[in-house]
C-alpha cells in the first residue's frame, strides 16, 4: 500500500493506483464505494451506494 488518507473521521488505505478500494466507507458511514467510473485530469469518479437512502450515487474525488 502506498499511504493512508483520512476520509471524514475514518481512515482507509489507498491502493497503488490512487483509487479507493471497493467497499471503502466514506462520510461517517453514509457512502460505500462500489467501483471506479473513470479517471482524468481533475480527479477520479466513483460509483457509490448511499447507505441512508439505499440508492446508487456518483462521487467525484478532486
mmJSON file of the N, C-alpha and C atoms, coordinates in Angstrom:
{"data_MODEL":{"atom_site":{
"group_PDB":["ATOM","ATOM","ATOM","ATOM","ATOM","ATOM","ATOM","ATOM","ATOM","ATOM","ATOM","ATOM","ATOM","ATOM","ATOM","ATOM","ATOM","ATOM","ATOM","ATOM","ATOM","ATOM","ATOM","ATOM","ATOM","ATOM","ATOM","ATOM","ATOM","ATOM","ATOM","ATOM","ATOM","ATOM","ATOM","ATOM","ATOM","ATOM","ATOM","ATOM","ATOM","ATOM","ATOM","ATOM","ATOM","ATOM","ATOM","ATOM","ATOM","ATOM","ATOM","ATOM","ATOM","ATOM","ATOM","ATOM","ATOM","ATOM","ATOM","ATOM","ATOM","ATOM","ATOM","ATOM","ATOM","ATOM","ATOM","ATOM","ATOM","ATOM","ATOM","ATOM","ATOM","ATOM","ATOM","ATOM","ATOM","ATOM","ATOM","ATOM","ATOM","ATOM","ATOM","ATOM","ATOM","ATOM","ATOM","ATOM","ATOM","ATOM","ATOM","ATOM","ATOM","ATOM","ATOM","ATOM","ATOM","ATOM","ATOM","ATOM","ATOM","ATOM","ATOM","ATOM","ATOM","ATOM","ATOM","ATOM","ATOM","ATOM","ATOM","ATOM","ATOM","ATOM","ATOM","ATOM","ATOM","ATOM","ATOM","ATOM","ATOM","ATOM","ATOM","ATOM","ATOM","ATOM","ATOM","ATOM","ATOM","ATOM","ATOM","ATOM","ATOM","ATOM","ATOM","ATOM","ATOM","ATOM","ATOM","ATOM","ATOM","ATOM","ATOM","ATOM","ATOM","ATOM","ATOM","ATOM","ATOM","ATOM","ATOM","ATOM","ATOM","ATOM","ATOM","ATOM","ATOM","ATOM","ATOM","ATOM","ATOM","ATOM","ATOM","ATOM","ATOM","ATOM","ATOM","ATOM","ATOM","ATOM","ATOM","ATOM","ATOM","ATOM","ATOM","ATOM","ATOM","ATOM","ATOM","ATOM","ATOM","ATOM","ATOM","ATOM","ATOM","ATOM"],
"id":[1,2,3,4,5,6,7,8,9,10,11,12,13,14,15,16,17,18,19,20,21,22,23,24,25,26,27,28,29,30,31,32,33,34,35,36,37,38,39,40,41,42,43,44,45,46,47,48,49,50,51,52,53,54,55,56,57,58,59,60,61,62,63,64,65,66,67,68,69,70,71,72,73,74,75,76,77,78,79,80,81,82,83,84,85,86,87,88,89,90,91,92,93,94,95,96,97,98,99,100,101,102,103,104,105,106,107,108,109,110,111,112,113,114,115,116,117,118,119,120,121,122,123,124,125,126,127,128,129,130,131,132,133,134,135,136,137,138,139,140,141,142,143,144,145,146,147,148,149,150,151,152,153,154,155,156,157,158,159,160,161,162,163,164,165,166,167,168,169,170,171,172,173,174,175,176,177,178,179,180,181,182,183,184,185,186],
"type_symbol":["N","C","C","N","C","C","N","C","C","N","C","C","N","C","C","N","C","C","N","C","C","N","C","C","N","C","C","N","C","C","N","C","C","N","C","C","N","C","C","N","C","C","N","C","C","N","C","C","N","C","C","N","C","C","N","C","C","N","C","C","N","C","C","N","C","C","N","C","C","N","C","C","N","C","C","N","C","C","N","C","C","N","C","C","N","C","C","N","C","C","N","C","C","N","C","C","N","C","C","N","C","C","N","C","C","N","C","C","N","C","C","N","C","C","N","C","C","N","C","C","N","C","C","N","C","C","N","C","C","N","C","C","N","C","C","N","C","C","N","C","C","N","C","C","N","C","C","N","C","C","N","C","C","N","C","C","N","C","C","N","C","C","N","C","C","N","C","C","N","C","C","N","C","C","N","C","C","N","C","C","N","C","C","N","C","C"],
"label_atom_id":["N","CA","C","N","CA","C","N","CA","C","N","CA","C","N","CA","C","N","CA","C","N","CA","C","N","CA","C","N","CA","C","N","CA","C","N","CA","C","N","CA","C","N","CA","C","N","CA","C","N","CA","C","N","CA","C","N","CA","C","N","CA","C","N","CA","C","N","CA","C","N","CA","C","N","CA","C","N","CA","C","N","CA","C","N","CA","C","N","CA","C","N","CA","C","N","CA","C","N","CA","C","N","CA","C","N","CA","C","N","CA","C","N","CA","C","N","CA","C","N","CA","C","N","CA","C","N","CA","C","N","CA","C","N","CA","C","N","CA","C","N","CA","C","N","CA","C","N","CA","C","N","CA","C","N","CA","C","N","CA","C","N","CA","C","N","CA","C","N","CA","C","N","CA","C","N","CA","C","N","CA","C","N","CA","C","N","CA","C","N","CA","C","N","CA","C","N","CA","C","N","CA","C","N","CA","C","N","CA","C","N","CA","C","N","CA","C"],
"label_alt_id":[null,null,null,null,null,null,null,null,null,null,null,null,null,null,null,null,null,null,null,null,null,null,null,null,null,null,null,null,null,null,null,null,null,null,null,null,null,null,null,null,null,null,null,null,null,null,null,null,null,null,null,null,null,null,null,null,null,null,null,null,null,null,null,null,null,null,null,null,null,null,null,null,null,null,null,null,null,null,null,null,null,null,null,null,null,null,null,null,null,null,null,null,null,null,null,null,null,null,null,null,null,null,null,null,null,null,null,null,null,null,null,null,null,null,null,null,null,null,null,null,null,null,null,null,null,null,null,null,null,null,null,null,null,null,null,null,null,null,null,null,null,null,null,null,null,null,null,null,null,null,null,null,null,null,null,null,null,null,null,null,null,null,null,null,null,null,null,null,null,null,null,null,null,null,null,null,null,null,null,null,null,null,null,null,null,null],
"label_comp_id":["UNK","UNK","UNK","UNK","UNK","UNK","UNK","UNK","UNK","UNK","UNK","UNK","UNK","UNK","UNK","UNK","UNK","UNK","UNK","UNK","UNK","UNK","UNK","UNK","UNK","UNK","UNK","UNK","UNK","UNK","UNK","UNK","UNK","UNK","UNK","UNK","UNK","UNK","UNK","UNK","UNK","UNK","UNK","UNK","UNK","UNK","UNK","UNK","UNK","UNK","UNK","UNK","UNK","UNK","UNK","UNK","UNK","UNK","UNK","UNK","UNK","UNK","UNK","UNK","UNK","UNK","UNK","UNK","UNK","UNK","UNK","UNK","UNK","UNK","UNK","UNK","UNK","UNK","UNK","UNK","UNK","UNK","UNK","UNK","UNK","UNK","UNK","UNK","UNK","UNK","UNK","UNK","UNK","UNK","UNK","UNK","UNK","UNK","UNK","UNK","UNK","UNK","UNK","UNK","UNK","UNK","UNK","UNK","UNK","UNK","UNK","UNK","UNK","UNK","UNK","UNK","UNK","UNK","UNK","UNK","UNK","UNK","UNK","UNK","UNK","UNK","UNK","UNK","UNK","UNK","UNK","UNK","UNK","UNK","UNK","UNK","UNK","UNK","UNK","UNK","UNK","UNK","UNK","UNK","UNK","UNK","UNK","UNK","UNK","UNK","UNK","UNK","UNK","UNK","UNK","UNK","UNK","UNK","UNK","UNK","UNK","UNK","UNK","UNK","UNK","UNK","UNK","UNK","UNK","UNK","UNK","UNK","UNK","UNK","UNK","UNK","UNK","UNK","UNK","UNK","UNK","UNK","UNK","UNK","UNK","UNK"],
"label_asym_id":["A","A","A","A","A","A","A","A","A","A","A","A","A","A","A","A","A","A","A","A","A","A","A","A","A","A","A","A","A","A","A","A","A","A","A","A","A","A","A","A","A","A","A","A","A","A","A","A","A","A","A","A","A","A","A","A","A","A","A","A","A","A","A","A","A","A","A","A","A","A","A","A","A","A","A","A","A","A","A","A","A","A","A","A","A","A","A","A","A","A","A","A","A","A","A","A","A","A","A","A","A","A","A","A","A","A","A","A","A","A","A","A","A","A","A","A","A","A","A","A","A","A","A","A","A","A","A","A","A","A","A","A","A","A","A","A","A","A","A","A","A","A","A","A","A","A","A","A","A","A","A","A","A","A","A","A","A","A","A","A","A","A","A","A","A","A","A","A","A","A","A","A","A","A","A","A","A","A","A","A","A","A","A","A","A","A"],
"label_entity_id":["1","1","1","1","1","1","1","1","1","1","1","1","1","1","1","1","1","1","1","1","1","1","1","1","1","1","1","1","1","1","1","1","1","1","1","1","1","1","1","1","1","1","1","1","1","1","1","1","1","1","1","1","1","1","1","1","1","1","1","1","1","1","1","1","1","1","1","1","1","1","1","1","1","1","1","1","1","1","1","1","1","1","1","1","1","1","1","1","1","1","1","1","1","1","1","1","1","1","1","1","1","1","1","1","1","1","1","1","1","1","1","1","1","1","1","1","1","1","1","1","1","1","1","1","1","1","1","1","1","1","1","1","1","1","1","1","1","1","1","1","1","1","1","1","1","1","1","1","1","1","1","1","1","1","1","1","1","1","1","1","1","1","1","1","1","1","1","1","1","1","1","1","1","1","1","1","1","1","1","1","1","1","1","1","1","1"],
"label_seq_id":[1,1,1,2,2,2,3,3,3,4,4,4,5,5,5,6,6,6,7,7,7,8,8,8,9,9,9,10,10,10,11,11,11,12,12,12,13,13,13,14,14,14,15,15,15,16,16,16,17,17,17,18,18,18,19,19,19,20,20,20,21,21,21,22,22,22,23,23,23,24,24,24,25,25,25,26,26,26,27,27,27,28,28,28,29,29,29,30,30,30,31,31,31,32,32,32,33,33,33,34,34,34,35,35,35,36,36,36,37,37,37,38,38,38,39,39,39,40,40,40,41,41,41,42,42,42,43,43,43,44,44,44,45,45,45,46,46,46,47,47,47,48,48,48,49,49,49,50,50,50,51,51,51,52,52,52,53,53,53,54,54,54,55,55,55,56,56,56,57,57,57,58,58,58,59,59,59,60,60,60,61,61,61,62,62,62],
"pdbx_PDB_ins_code":[null,null,null,null,null,null,null,null,null,null,null,null,null,null,null,null,null,null,null,null,null,null,null,null,null,null,null,null,null,null,null,null,null,null,null,null,null,null,null,null,null,null,null,null,null,null,null,null,null,null,null,null,null,null,null,null,null,null,null,null,null,null,null,null,null,null,null,null,null,null,null,null,null,null,null,null,null,null,null,null,null,null,null,null,null,null,null,null,null,null,null,null,null,null,null,null,null,null,null,null,null,null,null,null,null,null,null,null,null,null,null,null,null,null,null,null,null,null,null,null,null,null,null,null,null,null,null,null,null,null,null,null,null,null,null,null,null,null,null,null,null,null,null,null,null,null,null,null,null,null,null,null,null,null,null,null,null,null,null,null,null,null,null,null,null,null,null,null,null,null,null,null,null,null,null,null,null,null,null,null,null,null,null,null,null,null],
"Cartn_x":[0.832,0.0,0.877,0.386,1.159,1.153,-0.041,-0.127,-1.523,-1.732,-3.041,-3.64,-4.935,-5.648,-6.804,-7.071,-8.173,-9.426,-10.523,-11.785,-12.856,-13.256,-14.187,-13.475,-14.089,-13.463,-12.846,-12.826,-12.341,-11.041,-10.237,-9.015,-9.167,-8.578,-8.544,-7.226,-6.774,-5.544,-5.882,-4.991,-5.154,-4.325,-4.877,-4.125,-3.078,-2.108,-1.01,-1.474,-2.588,-3.06,-3.783,-3.906,-4.517,-6.023,-6.649,-8.104,-8.484,-9.645,-10.146,-10.574,-10.279,-10.673,-12.186,-12.708,-14.116,-14.463,-15.604,-16.053,-15.623,-14.814,-14.412,-15.65,-15.73,-16.852,-16.419,-17.258,-16.954,-18.006,-17.675,-18.603,-19.322,-18.526,-19.06,-20.086,-19.851,-20.716,-21.881,-21.924,-23.061,-22.928,-21.698,-21.486,-20.496,-20.722,-19.808,-19.37,-18.05,-17.513,-17.824,-18.401,-18.739,-17.83,-17.142,-16.239,-15.844,-14.936,-14.476,-15.168,-15.609,-16.228,-15.242,-14.231,-13.257,-12.241,-11.157,-10.08,-9.558,-9.314,-8.826,-8.011,-7.866,-7.038,-7.555,-8.85,-9.424,-9.751,-9.482,-9.724,-10.295,-10.883,-11.441,-12.932,-13.726,-15.167,-15.506,-16.293,-16.647,-18.152,-18.521,-19.885,-19.927,-20.902,-21.008,-22.465,-22.671,-24.007,-24.28,-25.372,-25.831,-26.541,-25.931,-26.452,-27.686,-27.868,-29.049,-30.283,-30.11,-31.228,-31.364,-30.388,-30.382,-30.515,-29.613,-29.588,-28.151,-27.902,-26.584,-26.386,-25.14,-24.755,-23.384,-22.996,-21.669,-20.924,-19.67,-18.823,-17.59,-17.253,-16.065,-15.019,-13.835,-12.692,-11.802,-11.686,-10.879,-9.499],
"Cartn_y":[-1.182,0.0,1.246,2.279,3.488,4.402,4.769,5.7,5.623,6.372,6.422,7.796,7.851,9.115,9.164,10.326,10.498,10.882,10.178,10.444,10.623,11.861,12.111,11.782,10.964,10.549,9.164,8.608,7.255,7.269,6.224,6.075,4.92,5.055,3.962,4.014,2.891,2.885,3.018,3.625,3.847,2.81,2.213,1.277,2.04,1.352,1.997,2.85,2.512,3.299,4.567,4.819,6.035,5.964,4.875,4.753,4.124,4.518,3.933,2.489,1.586,0.187,0.005,-1.023,-1.394,-1.621,-1.104,-1.294,-0.214,0.756,1.856,2.636,2.929,3.684,5.128,6.06,7.498,8.248,9.47,10.418,9.8,9.3,8.76,7.653,6.808,5.653,5.877,7.004,7.293,6.718,6.525,6.066,4.916,3.976,2.862,2.848,2.836,2.796,1.439,1.462,0.227,-0.013,1.039,0.882,2.229,2.197,3.406,3.555,4.774,5.048,5.667,6.341,6.955,7.782,8.117,8.9,9.852,11.093,12.073,13.147,14.268,15.361,16.043,15.951,16.632,15.687,14.408,13.502,12.171,11.471,10.138,10.185,9.527,9.435,8.008,7.879,6.572,6.336,5.091,4.658,4.278,4.804,4.524,4.241,3.761,3.478,4.406,5.17,5.977,5.012,4.729,3.718,4.185,5.496,6.02,5.968,6.387,6.441,5.177,4.26,2.985,3.169,4.007,4.219,4.464,4.245,4.488,5.974,6.431,7.819,7.841,9.009,9.214,10.183,9.846,10.708,11.057,12.359,12.826,13.228,12.637,12.983,13.926,15.161,16.149,16.288],
"Cartn_z":[0.0,0.0,0.0,-0.631,-0.825,0.394,0.892,2.013,2.612,3.687,4.337,4.13,3.889,3.682,4.669,5.27,6.199,5.404,5.621,4.937,5.998,6.254,7.348,8.643,9.464,10.721,10.601,9.402,9.201,8.414,8.589,7.83,6.863,5.706,4.751,4.007,3.498,2.722,1.248,0.516,-0.909,-1.655,-2.677,-3.489,-4.287,-4.85,-5.557,-6.724,-7.367,-8.496,-8.063,-6.754,-6.25,-6.077,-6.502,-6.378,-5.043,-4.55,-3.309,-3.571,-2.671,-2.857,-2.749,-3.426,-3.332,-1.858,-1.447,-0.074,0.899,0.456,1.328,1.768,3.05,3.613,3.793,3.306,3.371,4.18,4.563,5.192,6.394,7.328,8.583,8.379,7.38,7.162,6.228,5.538,4.659,3.258,2.763,1.399,1.365,0.438,0.24,-1.226,-1.448,-2.807,-3.418,-4.647,-5.367,-6.557,-7.022,-8.157,-8.725,-9.695,-10.35,-11.693,-12.011,-13.304,-14.283,-13.773,-14.659,-13.906,-14.608,-14.011,-15.078,-14.689,-15.65,-14.981,-15.652,-15.17,-13.92,-13.653,-12.493,-11.342,-11.456,-10.346,-10.792,-9.839,-10.053,-9.753,-10.586,-10.375,-9.976,-8.898,-8.349,-8.405,-8.565,-8.313,-6.84,-6.122,-4.687,-4.335,-3.14,-2.632,-1.461,-1.527,-0.402,0.536,1.662,2.58,3.334,3.462,4.154,3.246,1.982,1.037,0.201,0.339,-0.376,-1.885,-2.443,-3.892,-4.329,-5.627,-6.188,-6.421,-6.202,-6.428,-7.085,-7.586,-8.15,-7.243,-6.938,-6.102,-6.913,-6.942,-7.658,-6.631,-6.745,-5.891,-6.704,-6.25,-6.996,-6.4],
"occupancy":[1.0,1.0,1.0,1.0,1.0,1.0,1.0,1.0,1.0,1.0,1.0,1.0,1.0,1.0,1.0,1.0,1.0,1.0,1.0,1.0,1.0,1.0,1.0,1.0,1.0,1.0,1.0,1.0,1.0,1.0,1.0,1.0,1.0,1.0,1.0,1.0,1.0,1.0,1.0,1.0,1.0,1.0,1.0,1.0,1.0,1.0,1.0,1.0,1.0,1.0,1.0,1.0,1.0,1.0,1.0,1.0,1.0,1.0,1.0,1.0,1.0,1.0,1.0,1.0,1.0,1.0,1.0,1.0,1.0,1.0,1.0,1.0,1.0,1.0,1.0,1.0,1.0,1.0,1.0,1.0,1.0,1.0,1.0,1.0,1.0,1.0,1.0,1.0,1.0,1.0,1.0,1.0,1.0,1.0,1.0,1.0,1.0,1.0,1.0,1.0,1.0,1.0,1.0,1.0,1.0,1.0,1.0,1.0,1.0,1.0,1.0,1.0,1.0,1.0,1.0,1.0,1.0,1.0,1.0,1.0,1.0,1.0,1.0,1.0,1.0,1.0,1.0,1.0,1.0,1.0,1.0,1.0,1.0,1.0,1.0,1.0,1.0,1.0,1.0,1.0,1.0,1.0,1.0,1.0,1.0,1.0,1.0,1.0,1.0,1.0,1.0,1.0,1.0,1.0,1.0,1.0,1.0,1.0,1.0,1.0,1.0,1.0,1.0,1.0,1.0,1.0,1.0,1.0,1.0,1.0,1.0,1.0,1.0,1.0,1.0,1.0,1.0,1.0,1.0,1.0,1.0,1.0,1.0,1.0,1.0,1.0],
"B_iso_or_equiv":[0.0,0.0,0.0,0.0,0.0,0.0,0.0,0.0,0.0,0.0,0.0,0.0,0.0,0.0,0.0,0.0,0.0,0.0,0.0,0.0,0.0,0.0,0.0,0.0,0.0,0.0,0.0,0.0,0.0,0.0,0.0,0.0,0.0,0.0,0.0,0.0,0.0,0.0,0.0,0.0,0.0,0.0,0.0,0.0,0.0,0.0,0.0,0.0,0.0,0.0,0.0,0.0,0.0,0.0,0.0,0.0,0.0,0.0,0.0,0.0,0.0,0.0,0.0,0.0,0.0,0.0,0.0,0.0,0.0,0.0,0.0,0.0,0.0,0.0,0.0,0.0,0.0,0.0,0.0,0.0,0.0,0.0,0.0,0.0,0.0,0.0,0.0,0.0,0.0,0.0,0.0,0.0,0.0,0.0,0.0,0.0,0.0,0.0,0.0,0.0,0.0,0.0,0.0,0.0,0.0,0.0,0.0,0.0,0.0,0.0,0.0,0.0,0.0,0.0,0.0,0.0,0.0,0.0,0.0,0.0,0.0,0.0,0.0,0.0,0.0,0.0,0.0,0.0,0.0,0.0,0.0,0.0,0.0,0.0,0.0,0.0,0.0,0.0,0.0,0.0,0.0,0.0,0.0,0.0,0.0,0.0,0.0,0.0,0.0,0.0,0.0,0.0,0.0,0.0,0.0,0.0,0.0,0.0,0.0,0.0,0.0,0.0,0.0,0.0,0.0,0.0,0.0,0.0,0.0,0.0,0.0,0.0,0.0,0.0,0.0,0.0,0.0,0.0,0.0,0.0,0.0,0.0,0.0,0.0,0.0,0.0],
"pdbx_formal_charge":[null,null,null,null,null,null,null,null,null,null,null,null,null,null,null,null,null,null,null,null,null,null,null,null,null,null,null,null,null,null,null,null,null,null,null,null,null,null,null,null,null,null,null,null,null,null,null,null,null,null,null,null,null,null,null,null,null,null,null,null,null,null,null,null,null,null,null,null,null,null,null,null,null,null,null,null,null,null,null,null,null,null,null,null,null,null,null,null,null,null,null,null,null,null,null,null,null,null,null,null,null,null,null,null,null,null,null,null,null,null,null,null,null,null,null,null,null,null,null,null,null,null,null,null,null,null,null,null,null,null,null,null,null,null,null,null,null,null,null,null,null,null,null,null,null,null,null,null,null,null,null,null,null,null,null,null,null,null,null,null,null,null,null,null,null,null,null,null,null,null,null,null,null,null,null,null,null,null,null,null,null,null,null,null,null,null],
"auth_seq_id":[1,1,1,2,2,2,3,3,3,4,4,4,5,5,5,6,6,6,7,7,7,8,8,8,9,9,9,10,10,10,11,11,11,12,12,12,13,13,13,14,14,14,15,15,15,16,16,16,17,17,17,18,18,18,19,19,19,20,20,20,21,21,21,22,22,22,23,23,23,24,24,24,25,25,25,26,26,26,27,27,27,28,28,28,29,29,29,30,30,30,31,31,31,32,32,32,33,33,33,34,34,34,35,35,35,36,36,36,37,37,37,38,38,38,39,39,39,40,40,40,41,41,41,42,42,42,43,43,43,44,44,44,45,45,45,46,46,46,47,47,47,48,48,48,49,49,49,50,50,50,51,51,51,52,52,52,53,53,53,54,54,54,55,55,55,56,56,56,57,57,57,58,58,58,59,59,59,60,60,60,61,61,61,62,62,62],
"auth_comp_id":["UNK","UNK","UNK","UNK","UNK","UNK","UNK","UNK","UNK","UNK","UNK","UNK","UNK","UNK","UNK","UNK","UNK","UNK","UNK","UNK","UNK","UNK","UNK","UNK","UNK","UNK","UNK","UNK","UNK","UNK","UNK","UNK","UNK","UNK","UNK","UNK","UNK","UNK","UNK","UNK","UNK","UNK","UNK","UNK","UNK","UNK","UNK","UNK","UNK","UNK","UNK","UNK","UNK","UNK","UNK","UNK","UNK","UNK","UNK","UNK","UNK","UNK","UNK","UNK","UNK","UNK","UNK","UNK","UNK","UNK","UNK","UNK","UNK","UNK","UNK","UNK","UNK","UNK","UNK","UNK","UNK","UNK","UNK","UNK","UNK","UNK","UNK","UNK","UNK","UNK","UNK","UNK","UNK","UNK","UNK","UNK","UNK","UNK","UNK","UNK","UNK","UNK","UNK","UNK","UNK","UNK","UNK","UNK","UNK","UNK","UNK","UNK","UNK","UNK","UNK","UNK","UNK","UNK","UNK","UNK","UNK","UNK","UNK","UNK","UNK","UNK","UNK","UNK","UNK","UNK","UNK","UNK","UNK","UNK","UNK","UNK","UNK","UNK","UNK","UNK","UNK","UNK","UNK","UNK","UNK","UNK","UNK","UNK","UNK","UNK","UNK","UNK","UNK","UNK","UNK","UNK","UNK","UNK","UNK","UNK","UNK","UNK","UNK","UNK","UNK","UNK","UNK","UNK","UNK","UNK","UNK","UNK","UNK","UNK","UNK","UNK","UNK","UNK","UNK","UNK","UNK","UNK","UNK","UNK","UNK","UNK"],
"auth_asym_id":["A","A","A","A","A","A","A","A","A","A","A","A","A","A","A","A","A","A","A","A","A","A","A","A","A","A","A","A","A","A","A","A","A","A","A","A","A","A","A","A","A","A","A","A","A","A","A","A","A","A","A","A","A","A","A","A","A","A","A","A","A","A","A","A","A","A","A","A","A","A","A","A","A","A","A","A","A","A","A","A","A","A","A","A","A","A","A","A","A","A","A","A","A","A","A","A","A","A","A","A","A","A","A","A","A","A","A","A","A","A","A","A","A","A","A","A","A","A","A","A","A","A","A","A","A","A","A","A","A","A","A","A","A","A","A","A","A","A","A","A","A","A","A","A","A","A","A","A","A","A","A","A","A","A","A","A","A","A","A","A","A","A","A","A","A","A","A","A","A","A","A","A","A","A","A","A","A","A","A","A","A","A","A","A","A","A"],
"auth_atom_id":["N","CA","C","N","CA","C","N","CA","C","N","CA","C","N","CA","C","N","CA","C","N","CA","C","N","CA","C","N","CA","C","N","CA","C","N","CA","C","N","CA","C","N","CA","C","N","CA","C","N","CA","C","N","CA","C","N","CA","C","N","CA","C","N","CA","C","N","CA","C","N","CA","C","N","CA","C","N","CA","C","N","CA","C","N","CA","C","N","CA","C","N","CA","C","N","CA","C","N","CA","C","N","CA","C","N","CA","C","N","CA","C","N","CA","C","N","CA","C","N","CA","C","N","CA","C","N","CA","C","N","CA","C","N","CA","C","N","CA","C","N","CA","C","N","CA","C","N","CA","C","N","CA","C","N","CA","C","N","CA","C","N","CA","C","N","CA","C","N","CA","C","N","CA","C","N","CA","C","N","CA","C","N","CA","C","N","CA","C","N","CA","C","N","CA","C","N","CA","C","N","CA","C","N","CA","C","N","CA","C","N","CA","C","N","CA","C"],
"pdbx_PDB_model_num":[1,1,1,1,1,1,1,1,1,1,1,1,1,1,1,1,1,1,1,1,1,1,1,1,1,1,1,1,1,1,1,1,1,1,1,1,1,1,1,1,1,1,1,1,1,1,1,1,1,1,1,1,1,1,1,1,1,1,1,1,1,1,1,1,1,1,1,1,1,1,1,1,1,1,1,1,1,1,1,1,1,1,1,1,1,1,1,1,1,1,1,1,1,1,1,1,1,1,1,1,1,1,1,1,1,1,1,1,1,1,1,1,1,1,1,1,1,1,1,1,1,1,1,1,1,1,1,1,1,1,1,1,1,1,1,1,1,1,1,1,1,1,1,1,1,1,1,1,1,1,1,1,1,1,1,1,1,1,1,1,1,1,1,1,1,1,1,1,1,1,1,1,1,1,1,1,1,1,1,1,1,1,1,1,1,1]
}}}
